Amino acid sequence: MHACEFVGAAPGESLSHNLYVGTIARFDMTSSRSLHARHGHLVKSRASVCRLAGNLLADGPGGYASYELDLPNGGVAVVLAISAMRGHRPGFPRPLDRPAAMWLVALVFGALALMSVRGISWYYLSSGIVSVATLLLITWLLVRVSLVFYVASGSLGQVLGSLVMEELGAFGAIEREISLLRVVGVLPVVMVVVAVRTPK
């Protein structure tokens, strides 16, 4: 397939792909474009041998594509010079693509969470809330900052938090004052965060 274009296929279906290739021996796609999928994939191929070169796979700002490129059967794949652009609105499968369904799921899980925390001490509950918030923050950060910056800044946060917890004797920690020597010990971690945050 050469110099072809596929745009927004089958708008009325929930899992439609712009281009779907079945279990054939070989699939070649060159100098072609697949744009604005509706919940499915921009390109999906189950061919034993796939060769894709010089293609544009773009979901666009309002796109709902699940994947730009999906090769679920494996095999031999050569992917060269592909420009892939993810949309800003990845969709969920039906019926979760409707706001009312998502609110219903949130209410059910919220009710279950409230039922499960009965009789739990506040500090155990707070650790669970902090863990959930941390996981959400990790998910949000990893697509916006580099991995090394995330790890370095997380380490700095742990060191600073530990200093404060020991100063207050929180959660049974041995109380230790924040001395000048301990602050100096934190500076190398701060320097690492600054170094990896610098673009060049």
C-alpha positions as CSV (number, residue, x, y, z in Angstrom):
1,M,0.0,0.0,0.0
2,H,1.5,3.3,-1.1
3,A,0.4,6.9,-0.8
4,C,-3.0,6.1,0.7
5,E,-5.1,8.0,3.3
6,F,-7.5,6.8,5.9
7,V,-9.5,9.3,8.0
8,G,-12.1,8.8,10.8
9,A,-13.5,5.4,9.7
10,A,-16.9,4.1,10.8
11,P,-18.0,6.9,13.2
12,G,-21.0,4.9,14.5
13,E,-19.0,2.0,15.8
14,S,-17.3,1.7,19.2
15,L,-14.2,-0.2,18.2
16,S,-13.5,0.6,14.6
17,H,-10.0,0.8,13.2
18,N,-8.9,3.2,10.5
19,L,-6.9,0.3,8.9
20,Y,-7.1,-3.3,9.9
21,V,-5.0,-6.0,8.3
22,G,-5.8,-9.7,9.0
23,T,-3.5,-12.7,9.2
24,I,-1.7,-12.5,5.9
25,A,1.9,-13.2,5.0
26,R,3.1,-9.6,4.5
27,F,1.9,-6.1,4.8
28,D,3.7,-3.0,3.4
29,M,2.6,0.5,4.1
30,T,4.7,3.4,2.7
31,S,4.1,7.2,2.4
32,S,0.6,6.9,3.7
33,R,-1.5,8.7,6.3
34,S,-4.0,7.4,8.9
35,L,-5.8,10.2,10.8
36,H,-8.5,10.7,13.5
37,A,-9.6,7.2,14.5
38,R,-12.8,6.7,16.4
39,H,-12.0,4.6,19.5
40,G,-10.1,2.0,17.4
41,H,-6.5,2.0,16.2
42,L,-4.9,4.1,13.5
43,V,-3.2,1.0,12.1
44,K,-3.6,-2.5,13.3
45,S,-2.0,-5.5,11.5
46,R,-1.8,-9.2,12.2
47,A,0.4,-9.9,9.3
48,S,3.5,-12.2,9.8
49,V,5.8,-9.6,8.3
50,C,5.1,-5.8,8.5
51,R,7.0,-3.1,6.9
52,L,6.0,0.5,7.5
53,A,8.1,3.4,6.3
54,G,7.5,7.1,5.8
55,N,3.9,7.2,7.2
56,L,2.0,9.8,9.2
57,L,-0.2,8.4,12.1
58,A,-1.9,11.3,13.7
59,D,-4.9,11.3,16.0
60,G,-5.2,15.1,16.3
61,P,-6.4,17.3,19.2
62,G,-9.9,15.8,19.3
63,G,-8.9,12.2,18.5
64,Y,-10.1,9.1,20.3
65,A,-7.7,6.4,19.0
66,S,-6.7,3.6,21.4
67,Y,-3.3,3.1,19.7
68,E,-1.5,4.7,16.9
69,L,0.1,1.4,15.8
70,D,-0.8,-2.1,17.0
71,L,0.9,-5.3,15.9
72,P,-0.7,-7.8,18.3
73,N,0.5,-11.0,16.6
74,G,4.2,-10.0,16.7
75,G,6.2,-11.6,13.9
76,V,8.8,-9.5,12.0
77,A,8.2,-5.8,11.9
78,V,10.2,-3.0,10.4
79,V,9.0,0.5,11.4
80,L,11.0,3.4,9.9
81,A,10.4,7.2,9.7
82,I,7.0,7.1,11.3
83,S,5.4,10.3,12.6
84,A,2.9,9.5,15.3
85,M,0.8,12.1,17.1
86,R,-1.4,11.2,20.0
87,G,-4.8,13.0,20.5
88,H,-5.7,14.8,23.7
89,R,-8.9,12.8,24.2
90,P,-8.3,9.1,24.5
91,G,-11.6,7.3,24.8
92,F,-12.9,4.5,27.0
93,P,-14.9,1.6,25.6
94,R,-18.6,1.8,25.8
95,P,-20.4,2.4,28.1
96,L,-17.6,4.0,30.0
97,D,-17.3,6.7,27.3
98,R,-20.3,8.4,28.8
99,P,-19.8,10.8,31.7
100,A,-22.9,9.4,33.6
101,A,-21.3,5.9,33.6
102,M,-18.0,7.3,34.9
103,W,-19.8,9.1,37.7
104,L,-21.7,5.9,38.6
105,V,-18.4,4.0,38.8
106,A,-16.9,6.7,40.9
107,L,-19.9,6.7,43.3
108,V,-19.8,2.9,43.6
109,F,-16.1,2.8,44.4
110,G,-16.4,5.8,46.7
111,A,-19.2,3.9,48.7
112,L,-17.0,0.8,48.9
113,A,-14.1,2.8,50.1
114,L,-16.2,4.4,52.8
115,M,-17.4,1.0,53.9
116,S,-13.9,-0.4,54.1
117,V,-12.4,2.3,56.3
118,R,-14.7,1.7,59.3
119,G,-12.6,1.2,62.4
120,I,-9.3,2.0,60.8
121,S,-7.0,4.4,62.7
122,W,-6.6,7.8,61.1
123,Y,-2.8,7.4,60.5
124,Y,-3.4,4.1,58.5
125,L,-6.1,5.8,56.5
126,S,-3.9,8.8,55.8
127,S,-1.1,6.5,54.5
128,G,-3.6,5.0,52.0
129,I,-4.7,8.4,50.8
130,V,-1.1,9.5,50.4
131,S,-0.3,6.3,48.4
132,V,-3.3,6.8,46.0
133,A,-2.3,10.5,45.6
134,T,1.3,9.5,44.9
135,L,0.2,7.0,42.2
136,L,-2.0,9.6,40.5
137,L,0.9,12.1,40.7
138,I,3.3,9.6,39.1
139,T,0.9,8.9,36.3
140,W,0.4,12.6,35.7
141,L,4.1,13.5,35.9
142,L,5.7,10.8,33.9
143,V,4.2,12.0,30.6
144,R,5.2,15.6,31.3
145,V,8.7,15.4,32.8
146,S,11.7,13.2,32.1
147,L,12.0,9.9,34.1
148,V,15.4,10.9,35.6
149,F,13.9,14.3,36.8
150,Y,11.0,12.5,38.4
151,V,13.2,10.0,40.2
152,A,15.6,12.8,41.4
153,S,12.9,15.1,42.6
154,G,11.1,12.2,44.3
155,S,14.4,11.4,46.2
156,L,14.7,15.0,47.2
157,G,11.1,15.0,48.5
158,Q,11.8,11.9,50.6
159,V,14.9,13.4,52.1
160,L,13.3,16.7,53.0
161,G,10.2,14.9,54.3
162,S,12.4,12.6,56.5
163,L,14.1,15.7,58.0
164,V,10.8,17.2,58.9
165,M,9.4,14.0,60.3
166,E,12.5,13.5,62.6
167,E,12.3,17.1,63.7
168,L,8.7,16.6,64.8
169,G,9.1,13.0,65.9
170,A,6.2,12.0,63.7
171,F,4.9,8.4,63.6
172,G,7.2,7.4,66.4
173,A,10.4,8.5,64.7
174,I,13.4,9.4,66.9
175,E,13.5,13.2,67.3
176,R,16.5,14.9,65.7
177,E,17.0,18.6,65.2
178,I,17.6,19.9,61.7
179,S,21.2,20.9,62.1
180,L,23.4,22.8,59.6
181,L,25.3,19.7,58.9
182,R,22.2,17.8,57.9
183,V,21.0,20.6,55.7
184,V,24.5,20.6,54.0
185,G,24.0,16.8,53.4
186,V,20.8,17.5,51.5
187,L,22.5,20.0,49.1
188,P,24.0,17.3,46.8
189,V,20.5,15.9,46.2
190,V,19.2,19.5,45.4
191,M,22.2,19.9,43.0
192,V,21.2,16.6,41.2
193,V,17.6,17.8,40.7
194,V,18.8,21.2,39.3
195,A,21.3,19.4,37.0
196,V,18.9,17.0,35.5
197,R,16.2,19.7,35.1
198,T,18.6,21.9,33.1
199,P,17.8,21.4,29.3
200,K,21.5,21.3,28.2
